[in-house]
Amino acid sequence: MPVLIVGSIALDTVKTPAEEHADLLGGSASYASVAASFFTSAQLVGIVGSDFPQAHVDYFQSRQIDLEGLQKVAGESFRWSGEYMTDMNVRETRSVALNVFEHFTPHLPESYRQTPFVLLANIAPALQSHVLDQMARPRFVVVDTMDLWITIAKPDLLALLARVDLLILNDSEAKLLTDETNLIRAAEAIRGYGPQYVAIKKGEHGCLLFGDPAKQEFFSCPAFPLANLHDPTGAGDCFAGGLIGQLAREDTPEITFEQLKRAVVSGSVVASFNVEAFSLERLRTLEPKEVEDRYLEFGRISRF
Ligand code: AMP
């Protein structure tokens, strides 16, 4: 089964304590669709400007990513620049230039409207809702968000949450969204807004998956132990893309909590590879066998 992914497609400039690189392929939908492509075929919905390098388009195509939903318009592509501090968990946004993204309205080709698995990767929640407006009710909808939207577009985000199955966000965002300081209570509050499931990422400390507490639906996924982190950009997007890709690959009529656990591990596997190099460089050389091996390794490090 294919997955539909909407989000940003960007040219990023990223600075770490060791290196700086400009005009890298980035954006939430770029990372997520490449991550998903290790499990299934992806349909990409987004916008780029006339400056967007053909090499990046060719790369998406080499990953069998369907680009019928990619709009290419006159003007400059979305640009984002970020800097990581000595502690790479800390990042500052240096600049954002919306450019063609400012007037983006996602438009779904007819052939995408029945796609059963949907990832609304990080963009404004009103645009994420607009994608759902154009679809028959998908089987499973995953939404990713960020602190910016919780701060400036909370009503839009809450309206969207009533229509989705799984919300992915990090620990500080979960607290910001719910005004709770305890993650268990934050997850319960979020489930009250609509999503049956909540995945709370804790950076280098892994991820918690919450479902129905009455059924003991709780899973703690470790983070893969990595000594050399080169560029954390896009880890969250790869997590989301790997997760939805794995769900679509299994393609069952009902999604069970056991399946979601496997999907969370698959997302963590791709994210852990992605941070080993800048931009999407590590995923360019990643082999399916490496993905399988690290999936098993996750099992080994968390079993006792
Ligand atoms: P992450 O590291 O998971 O937060 O994702 C980083 C990616 O998000 C970068 O490649 C950026 O281009 C993209 N990005 C940053 N800010 C935004 C935004 N406001 N909306 C959509 N995408 C963004």
Residues whose N, C-alpha, C, O or C-beta is under 5 A from the ligand:
A	BS01	AMP	S8 A10 D12 G26 G27 S28 W80 N122 I123 P232 T233 G234 A235 G236 D237
